[in-house]
Amino acid sequence: MTQRGFDPGDDEDDVPEWVNQVMATVAAEVRRRRKELRMSAQDLADRCEEIGHPIPRNVIANMESGRRANLPLVDVLVLAEALRTYPICLLYPVGYVDRVQRLPLQHSDPTWDAMRWFTGDSEDFGMEDDMLRNFRAHVRYQRAALAALKGEKHERWKAETAPNQAEREEAVLAQA
């Protein structure tokens, strides 16, 4: 299939349909990651079943060979978990694919830029979404709290193992 009206300068038969490109990217990344983990298609199917969403071996094989016509989002989520990666890495495999077409009837973008768009890390719309801003702030606060706990634990250990009173007092002050 082709995308009609994609670029008047290109021969429309040379431009694969966007849906097929997305499918091919995900399928290739599933295959690459599966082989990297030394998993067979049956191993992957078994893992998907353990997760709770069976994807039969023949469906995986058909997807990887391009014979499967669609790929539901729920399958992408389960395949990512089964392959111990993130769903976005199946869609935008930075470092393995140089360019992807984010949307139909658009030119391809560097994969990194497409991933940034997908995650809300780009400024394409000229503003940051409140939900993303709150999520990022939460992550920053959580990391700061965990770092403080780790530092407090280290200072407590230093106080408990200090060889003399002066070092013990210094560590107790640092711990506080």
Secondary structure, 3 states (H helix, E strand, C coil): CECCCCCCCCCHHHCECHHHHHHHHHHHHHHHHHHHCCCCHHHHHHHHHHHCCCCCHHHHHHHHHCCCCCCCHHHHHHHHHHCCCCHHHHHCCCCCCCEECCCCCCCCEEHHHHHHHHHCCCCCCCCCCHHHHHHHHHHHHHHHHHHHHHHHHHHHHHHHHCCCHHHHHHHHHHHC
